[in-house]
Amino acid sequence: MSADATTFEIEPRADSPSASLVDRLLWPLLLMFAWLAFELTTNATLSLVLACMKFGWNDCQTASWLWRTDPQRPRARACATFYVASGIWKTAIVPLVVAGVISIAWALYSPNAMRPDHPGTIQLQKALFVGGCAVALLVIVVGAAVALALGARWRVWVHPDLHRSRRQDVWPPEFLPGTTTRDNHARLIVMTSFITLVLIGPIITLSLLSRLPMARRAQPLASLSVVFGFPIFTVLALSFLRNNLFAESPWECWPESIRQLDATRDTIATAVLAQTEQAK
């Protein structure tokens, strides 16, 4: 902190530490693993997911940092699990969408693409398998995160701003002003999981019910209940979570951060007032 007769400035915090050896070697290692996976499995989607793990690396590191640093253990478990879910979302969802679009376009372009032995059909089947595993993992982790947050009665906040505090090892975390409730990425993560349940849940449920003798007798009623029950449940669940799970600002999740910000502002105001008195 430095001051002269007319100005008062805050020295910026030191830049984040230089990248570790693991961070520097992460891209080459992931590309090597992706190449090995393709050579061993000929699964292009699996290789793409492995290569894109770099996009979720920061979230996983922040999850580990929260787990070790946050003194509020219920909040640490809930927020860390949400950041793990964010890492899975960034790693798997976008590559799977790209792979799915390419596979479908290939199937539509090639006249023999629908043959079971066609390379496009085989890659599409592999893409669906990997995508199903990734989405199932995402739904499980999101479900655990939601349960931990509701059990702790704590509203969560997920945003890349937290990475800066993790790199600088600052606690409580610091956030830039101006964030709004729409910046909370936890909403998108939870919404993706519920969309998955609405799309896939009825298919799995009806498939299981068709194997039960009692359900076969009331198959029309069971089908209507399942098809309309999942969307209704999703709307009600999202309405409940909107009021009980998602923080409106990062300071609602980490109230000690706003207290630190207020203390810093008070310090600045006191120093500016003292400087003004000296100038008089």
C-alpha positions in Angstrom: 0.0 0.0 0.0 1.4 3.4 -1.0 0.2 6.9 -0.9 1.3 10.4 -1.8 -0.3 13.8 -1.3 -3.1 13.3 -3.7 -3.6 9.6 -4.4 -4.2 6.4 -2.6 -3.6 3.1 -4.3 -3.7 -0.5 -3.4 -0.8 -2.6 -4.5 -2.1 -5.5 -6.5 -1.8 -9.0 -5.1 1.1 -10.9 -6.4 0.4 -13.0 -9.5 -0.4 -16.7 -9.1 2.6 -19.0 -8.7 4.1 -20.5 -11.8 2.6 -23.6 -13.1 3.7 -26.8 -11.6 5.5 -29.6 -13.5 2.2 -31.6 -13.6 0.4 -28.6 -15.1 3.1 -28.1 -17.7 3.1 -31.8 -18.7 -0.7 -32.3 -18.5 -1.5 -31.7 -22.2 1.3 -33.9 -23.5 0.4 -36.7 -21.1 -3.3 -36.5 -21.9 -2.7 -36.5 -25.6 -0.4 -39.6 -25.2 -3.1 -41.4 -23.1 -5.7 -40.5 -25.7 -3.5 -41.9 -28.5 -2.9 -45.1 -26.5 -6.6 -45.5 -25.8 -7.5 -45.1 -29.5 -4.8 -47.6 -30.4 -6.1 -50.2 -27.9 -9.8 -49.6 -28.3 -10.3 -47.8 -31.6 -12.8 -45.7 -29.7 -12.5 -42.2 -30.9 -15.0 -40.8 -28.4 -13.1 -42.3 -25.5 -9.9 -40.8 -26.8 -11.6 -37.4 -27.2 -12.8 -37.5 -23.6 -9.4 -38.3 -22.3 -7.8 -35.5 -24.3 -10.5 -33.0 -23.0 -9.8 -33.9 -19.4 -7.6 -30.7 -19.4 -10.8 -28.6 -19.5 -12.0 -30.0 -16.1 -8.6 -30.1 -14.5 -8.9 -26.6 -12.8 -12.3 -27.6 -11.3 -10.9 -30.8 -9.9 -7.9 -29.0 -8.4 -10.2 -26.4 -6.9 -12.4 -29.2 -5.4 -9.3 -30.7 -3.8 -8.3 -27.3 -2.5 -11.7 -26.6 -1.0 -11.7 -30.0 0.7 -8.4 -29.3 2.3 -8.8 -25.6 3.1 -12.4 -24.8 4.0 -12.8 -25.0 7.8 -16.6 -25.5 7.5 -16.6 -29.2 6.7 -20.2 -29.6 5.5 -19.7 -26.7 3.1 -16.3 -28.1 2.1 -17.8 -31.4 1.1 -20.8 -30.0 -0.7 -18.8 -27.4 -2.7 -15.9 -29.7 -3.5 -18.3 -32.3 -4.8 -20.0 -29.6 -7.0 -16.7 -28.6 -8.4 -15.9 -32.3 -9.2 -19.3 -32.4 -11.1 -18.3 -29.2 -12.9 -15.0 -30.9 -14.0 -16.9 -33.9 -15.2 -19.4 -31.7 -17.1 -16.6 -29.8 -18.9 -14.6 -32.9 -19.7 -17.4 -35.1 -21.0 -20.5 -33.1 -22.2 -19.0 -30.9 -24.9 -16.8 -33.6 -26.5 -19.7 -36.1 -26.5 -22.0 -33.6 -28.2 -19.4 -33.0 -30.8 -18.8 -36.7 -31.3 -22.5 -37.3 -31.5 -23.1 -34.6 -34.1 -20.2 -35.8 -36.3 -21.4 -39.4 -36.1 -24.9 -38.5 -37.0 -23.7 -36.3 -39.9 -21.6 -39.2 -41.1 -24.5 -41.6 -40.9 -26.7 -39.3 -42.9 -24.1 -38.5 -45.5 -23.0 -42.1 -46.2 -25.6 -44.3 -47.9 -24.3 -47.5 -46.2 -23.8 -45.9 -42.8 -26.7 -47.7 -41.2 -25.2 -51.1 -41.8 -24.1 -52.8 -38.5 -20.6 -53.3 -39.8 -20.1 -49.8 -41.1 -17.4 -47.8 -39.3 -19.7 -44.9 -38.7 -22.3 -47.1 -37.0 -19.6 -48.7 -34.9 -18.2 -45.4 -33.8 -21.7 -44.1 -33.1 -22.4 -47.1 -30.8 -19.1 -46.5 -29.0 -19.9 -42.9 -28.6 -23.3 -43.7 -27.1 -21.7 -46.2 -24.7 -19.0 -43.7 -23.5 -21.6 -40.9 -23.4 -23.9 -43.0 -21.3 -21.2 -43.9 -18.8 -20.1 -40.2 -18.6 -23.6 -38.9 -18.1 -24.4 -41.6 -15.5 -21.3 -40.6 -13.6 -22.3 -36.9 -13.8 -25.8 -37.6 -12.5 -24.4 -39.7 -9.6 -21.9 -37.0 -8.6 -24.5 -34.2 -9.0 -27.0 -36.2 -6.9 -24.3 -36.6 -4.2 -23.5 -32.9 -4.3 -27.1 -31.9 -4.0 -27.7 -34.3 -1.1 -24.6 -32.9 0.7 -25.6 -29.3 0.2 -29.2 -29.8 1.3 -28.1 -31.9 4.3 -25.8 -29.0 5.3 -28.5 -26.5 4.5 -25.9 -24.5 2.5 -26.3 -22.7 -0.8 -23.5 -23.4 -3.2 -21.7 -21.2 -5.7 -19.7 -22.6 -8.7 -17.7 -20.1 -10.8 -14.2 -20.0 -12.3 -13.4 -16.9 -10.1 -12.6 -19.3 -7.3 -9.7 -20.7 -9.3 -7.8 -17.4 -8.7 -8.0 -17.7 -4.9 -6.9 -21.3 -5.2 -3.9 -20.4 -7.3 -2.9 -17.7 -4.8 -3.9 -19.9 -1.8 -6.1 -17.1 -0.4 -8.6 -17.9 2.3 -11.3 -16.8 2.6 -11.7 -16.7 -1.2 -11.8 -13.3 -3.0 -14.3 -12.5 -5.7 -14.7 -9.7 -8.2 -17.7 -7.4 -7.6 -20.6 -7.4 -10.1 -21.4 -11.2 -10.2 -25.1 -12.0 -10.5 -27.2 -15.1 -9.8 -26.9 -16.0 -13.5 -23.1 -16.5 -13.1 -23.7 -19.5 -10.8 -22.7 -22.5 -12.9 -24.3 -24.9 -10.5 -27.6 -24.2 -12.1 -26.4 -25.4 -15.5 -24.8 -28.5 -14.0 -28.0 -29.5 -12.2 -30.1 -28.6 -15.2 -28.0 -30.9 -17.4 -28.6 -33.8 -14.9 -32.3 -33.3 -14.8 -32.6 -33.1 -18.6 -30.7 -36.4 -18.8 -33.2 -37.9 -16.3 -36.2 -36.6 -18.4 -34.8 -38.0 -21.6 -33.4 -41.3 -20.4 -35.2 -42.0 -17.2 -38.6 -43.0 -18.8 -36.8 -45.3 -21.2 -35.0 -47.2 -18.5 -38.0 -47.2 -16.1 -40.4 -48.6 -18.8 -37.8 -51.2 -19.8 -37.6 -52.4 -16.2 -41.4 -52.3 -15.7 -42.0 -54.3 -18.8 -40.2 -57.2 -17.1 -42.5 -57.2 -14.1 -45.7 -59.3 -14.4 -47.8 -56.9 -12.3 -46.7 -53.9 -14.4 -47.7 -55.6 -17.7 -51.4 -55.7 -16.6 -51.4 -51.9 -16.1 -49.0 -51.1 -18.9 -50.9 -48.1 -20.3 -51.4 -46.5 -16.9 -47.7 -47.2 -16.0 -46.5 -45.7 -19.3 -48.5 -42.5 -18.8 -47.3 -42.2 -15.2 -43.7 -42.6 -16.2 -43.8 -40.3 -19.3 -45.5 -37.5 -17.5 -44.2 -38.1 -14.1 -40.5 -37.4 -14.9 -41.2 -33.9 -16.3 -43.5 -33.0 -13.5 -41.0 -34.2 -10.9 -38.2 -32.2 -12.7 -40.2 -29.0 -12.6 -41.0 -29.4 -8.9 -37.5 -30.4 -8.0 -35.9 -27.5 -9.9 -38.3 -25.1 -8.2 -37.4 -26.4 -4.8 -33.7 -26.3 -5.5 -33.8 -22.8 -6.9 -35.0 -21.6 -3.5 -32.8 -23.9 -1.3 -29.6 -24.8 -3.2 -28.3 -22.0 -5.5 -26.5 -19.0 -3.9 -27.4 -15.6 -5.3 -23.8 -14.5 -4.9 -20.5 -16.0 -3.9 -20.7 -14.1 -0.6 -23.8 -16.0 0.3 -21.8 -19.2 0.0 -18.7 -17.8 1.7 -20.0 -15.0 4.0 -16.5 -14.6 5.6 -15.4 -13.2 2.2 -17.7 -10.3 2.3 -16.6 -9.6 5.9 -13.0 -9.5 4.7 -14.0 -7.2 1.8 -15.8 -4.9 4.2 -12.8 -4.8 6.5 -10.5 -4.0 3.5 -12.8 -1.2 2.5 -12.9 0.2 6.0 -9.1 0.1 6.1 -8.9 2.0 2.8 -11.5 4.5 3.9 -9.5 5.2 7.1 -6.3 5.6 5.3 -7.9 7.9 2.7 -9.4 10.0 5.5 -6.1 10.2 7.3 -4.4 11.2 4.1 -7.0 13.9 3.5 -6.5 15.3 7.1 -2.7 15.5 6.5 -3.2 17.3 3.2 -5.3 20.0 5.0 
